[in-house]
């Protein structure tokens, strides 16, 4: 019998490196599902982003998206969301508007890009990075009650300059109104202070009657750290950041080598 009842896995940099899943990955995940193992994807991505993965391989998986701000079941039904408070989001965006950085916002089904003259375009960067998706992208030009999205689940900043990015992260991290993390070397992700992948996964585990010891967690980035803190059986891919590697109980090969799948196949082989 497979030693875990639930596999919780990040997507980008962990299960995938190019916005697609290998046939080997799909086959292994389906095999585990047939054996009664549950699988939940835990990602900073939005729902439009992951639709291509679902549609491409007909994988019916539960998902905790936008770093846990949104729970979607295998049928595509949105079960729960946790938004940033409206006034907090407005305050954060007004503060960030003074910075020459790319800014985007997410609600349940849309992605919004702040497009102003002399500002790097979040929309352009996003569409270049996720060419396999067809997201609903909208633009807003002012930080006003009428122009802002009605619900904001996540704010994302794109900035390649490390010094500027770290300065912004330090400044934002002092605010009680939001939580700040990152999923890559060039971004910052802002959510409600109540949101994290770890918190969302704990809720999911309780809902489905699993114990902490029955959960196997995979990740690579800072936004996965909360899952590693909450669950004892954690696996870092070889390309993970130092924090994740230090927090992990186990390690596997890089995402580009199908490290997660190789680890799962090893477990399957030794439990047959």
C-alpha positions in Angstrom: 0.0 0.0 0.0 1.2 3.5 -0.8 2.4 5.1 2.5 0.5 8.3 2.1 -3.2 9.1 1.6 -2.7 12.7 0.2 -0.1 14.2 -2.1 0.0 18.0 -2.0 2.2 19.4 -4.7 3.3 22.9 -6.0 3.2 23.3 -9.8 5.8 25.7 -11.1 9.4 24.8 -10.3 8.2 21.6 -8.6 5.9 19.5 -10.8 6.5 21.5 -14.0 9.2 23.8 -15.4 7.5 24.9 -18.6 3.8 25.3 -17.8 3.0 21.7 -18.9 3.0 18.3 -17.4 5.0 15.4 -18.8 3.2 12.3 -19.9 5.2 10.4 -17.2 3.8 12.8 -14.6 0.2 12.4 -15.7 0.5 8.6 -15.9 1.9 8.4 -12.3 -0.6 10.8 -10.8 -3.5 8.9 -12.5 -2.0 5.6 -11.2 -2.0 6.9 -7.7 -5.5 8.2 -8.0 -6.6 4.7 -9.1 -5.0 3.3 -6.0 -7.1 5.7 -3.9 -4.5 8.3 -3.2 -5.8 11.9 -3.2 -3.9 14.6 -4.9 -4.2 18.4 -4.5 -2.3 21.0 -6.4 -1.1 23.9 -4.2 -0.1 26.9 -6.3 0.3 30.6 -6.5 -1.3 30.4 -9.9 -4.8 31.6 -10.7 -7.7 29.4 -11.9 -7.3 30.5 -15.6 -3.6 29.5 -15.4 -4.3 25.9 -14.3 -7.2 25.3 -16.7 -4.8 24.4 -19.4 -3.2 21.7 -17.3 -6.7 20.3 -16.5 -7.9 20.4 -20.1 -4.6 19.2 -21.6 -4.6 15.9 -19.7 -8.1 15.6 -18.3 -6.7 15.5 -14.8 -9.4 15.8 -12.2 -7.6 17.3 -9.2 -8.6 19.5 -6.3 -6.6 22.8 -6.2 -5.6 25.3 -3.6 -4.7 28.4 -5.7 -3.4 31.9 -5.3 -1.3 30.7 -2.4 -4.3 29.3 -0.7 -6.7 32.2 -1.2 -8.9 30.1 -3.4 -10.1 26.5 -3.1 -11.4 24.7 -6.2 -12.6 21.1 -6.4 -11.9 18.5 -9.1 -15.2 19.6 -10.9 -14.0 23.1 -11.2 -16.3 24.5 -8.5 -15.0 27.4 -6.4 -15.5 26.3 -2.8 -13.9 29.1 -0.8 -12.0 32.4 -1.3 -10.2 34.7 1.1 -9.8 38.3 -0.2 -7.6 41.1 0.8 -9.8 43.7 2.6 -10.9 46.4 0.1 -9.4 49.3 1.9 -6.2 47.4 2.6 -5.8 46.5 -1.1 -6.4 50.1 -2.1 -3.9 51.4 0.4 -1.2 48.9 -0.8 -1.8 49.7 -4.4 -1.6 53.4 -3.8 1.7 52.9 -2.1 3.0 50.6 -4.9 1.8 53.0 -7.6 4.7 55.3 -6.7 7.1 52.5 -7.7 8.0 51.9 -11.4 7.2 48.2 -11.2 4.7 45.8 -13.0 1.6 45.3 -10.9 -1.2 42.8 -11.3 -4.3 41.7 -9.3 -6.3 38.5 -9.3 -9.9 37.7 -8.4 -11.7 34.3 -8.8 -11.7 34.3 -12.6 -9.9 37.4 -13.9 -6.4 38.8 -14.0 -6.0 42.6 -13.9 -3.0 44.6 -15.0 -2.2 48.1 -13.9 -1.3 49.8 -17.2 0.1 53.3 -16.9 2.5 55.3 -19.1 6.1 54.6 -18.2 5.1 51.6 -16.0 6.4 48.1 -17.0 3.5 46.1 -18.3 2.3 43.3 -16.1 0.0 42.2 -18.9 2.9 41.9 -21.4 5.1 39.9 -19.0 2.3 37.6 -18.0 1.2 36.7 -21.6 4.8 36.0 -22.5 5.2 33.7 -19.5 2.0 31.8 -19.9 1.6 31.4 -23.6 -0.2 28.1 -23.2 -3.1 29.7 -21.3 -5.9 32.0 -22.4 -6.5 34.1 -19.3 -9.2 36.7 -19.0 -6.9 39.8 -18.8 -8.3 43.2 -18.0 -6.6 46.5 -17.4 -7.1 49.3 -14.9 -5.4 52.7 -14.9 -6.3 54.3 -11.6 -6.4 53.2 -8.0 -10.0 54.2 -7.3 -13.1 52.5 -5.9 -14.7 52.4 -9.3 -11.6 51.3 -11.3 -10.3 48.6 -8.9 -11.5 45.0 -9.2 -14.4 44.4 -6.7 -12.6 41.4 -5.1 -8.8 41.1 -4.9 -7.4 37.7 -3.8 -3.8 38.4 -4.7 -1.6 41.3 -5.8 1.6 40.4 -7.7 4.6 42.5 -8.3 7.2 41.8 -11.0 10.7 43.3 -10.5 14.0 41.9 -11.8 16.2 44.3 -9.7 17.0 42.2 -6.6 17.8 45.2 -4.4 14.6 47.0 -5.3 12.6 43.8 -4.8 14.1 43.1 -1.4 13.5 46.7 -0.3 9.8 46.4 -1.3 9.5 43.0 0.4 10.9 44.4 3.7 8.6 47.4 3.6 5.5 45.4 2.8 6.3 42.8 5.4 5.9 45.4 8.2 2.3 45.8 7.3 -0.3 43.8 9.3 -2.9 44.2 6.6 -1.3 41.7 4.2 1.1 38.8 3.9 4.0 38.9 1.5 5.8 35.9 -0.1 7.5 35.0 -3.3 7.3 32.1 -5.8 10.3 33.1 -7.9 13.4 35.2 -8.2 11.5 38.2 -9.9 8.2 38.4 -8.1 6.4 39.3 -4.8 3.0 38.0 -4.0 0.6 39.8 -1.6 -2.5 38.2 0.0 -4.7 38.5 3.0 -2.8 37.9 6.3 -5.1 34.9 6.8 -3.8 33.2 3.7 -1.0 30.8 3.1 -0.6 27.4 1.4 0.0 25.8 4.7 -3.2 27.2 6.3 -5.2 26.3 3.2 -3.8 22.7 3.2 -4.5 22.3 6.9 -8.2 23.2 6.3 -8.3 20.8 3.3 -6.8 18.0 5.4 -9.3 18.5 8.2 -12.2 18.6 5.7 -11.2 15.3 4.2 -10.3 13.5 7.4 -6.5 13.0 6.8 -3.9 13.2 9.5 -0.7 15.3 9.1 1.4 12.1 8.9 -0.7 10.9 5.9 0.2 13.9 3.8 3.3 14.1 1.5 4.2 17.7 0.4 6.4 18.8 -2.5 7.7 22.4 -3.1 10.5 24.6 -4.3 9.8 28.3 -3.3 9.3 30.5 -0.3 5.5 30.4 -0.7 5.7 26.6 -0.1 7.5 27.1 3.2 4.2 27.3 5.3 3.3 23.8 4.0 6.7 22.4 5.1 6.2 24.0 8.5 2.8 22.4 9.0 3.4 18.9 7.7 6.3 16.6 8.7 6.6 14.7 5.4 8.0 17.3 3.0 10.1 16.9 -0.1 12.2 19.6 -1.8 13.2 19.4 -5.4 16.9 19.9 -6.2 16.2 23.3 -7.8 14.4 24.6 -4.6 15.5 27.7 -2.8 17.8 27.3 0.3 14.9 27.8 2.8 12.9 25.0 1.3 15.9 22.6 1.1 16.7 23.3 4.8 13.1 22.8 5.9 12.5 19.6 3.9 12.6 16.1 5.4 13.4 14.5 2.0 14.9 15.6 -1.3 14.4 14.6 -4.9 15.8 15.5 -8.3 15.1 18.8 -10.2 11.7 19.6 -11.6 13.1 19.4 -15.2 14.1 15.8 -14.5 10.6 14.9 -13.2 12.0 14.7 -9.7 8.6 14.6 -8.1 7.5 11.7 -10.3 10.7 9.8 -9.7 10.2 10.1 -6.0 6.6 8.9 -6.2 7.6 6.0 -8.5 10.2 5.0 -5.9 7.6 4.9 -3.2 5.2 2.9 -5.4 7.9 0.4 -6.2 8.8 -0.1 -2.6 5.2 -0.5 -1.4 4.0 -3.0 -4.0 
